[in-house]
């Protein structure tokens, strides 16, 4: 899920004049609390990011947060909310295409990883 968010934010950044690399990190780090079992309020101050990105991760409504807000609404199947967010200065159909592309990219990455791991031989410990 974090990879899909990251890739979506990266792809959609070009639609909203945001920095793709920064948006990739915003999407990826948005699930850091679930991964680390700590609140974003605890984690965010330690992240080496611009304050605007840190605030976006904390949930502050801003230009830097718009793509993350859109994908979070989309994930919750809140189509009216995602549409409202898109109307602020984005294009809903282009955002949906970015989401589809991000999901395709994620699926391809998983297949590559699976292929790599299936060719790894793990030595067995000797008795």
PESULUR-V400900 format. One record per run of one state. SS is the DSSP state (a for helix, b for strand, c for the rest). FROM is the first residue (numbers start at 1). LEN is the number of residues. Records with the same first field share a line. If there is no record, write none. Layout:
SS->FROM-LEN ; FROM-LEN
//
This chain:
c->1-1 ; 14-6 ; 30-2 ; 37-3 ; 47-4 ; 58-5 ; 76-3 ; 88-4 ; 119-9
a->2-12 ; 20-10 ; 32-5 ; 40-7 ; 51-7 ; 63-13 ; 79-9 ; 92-27
//
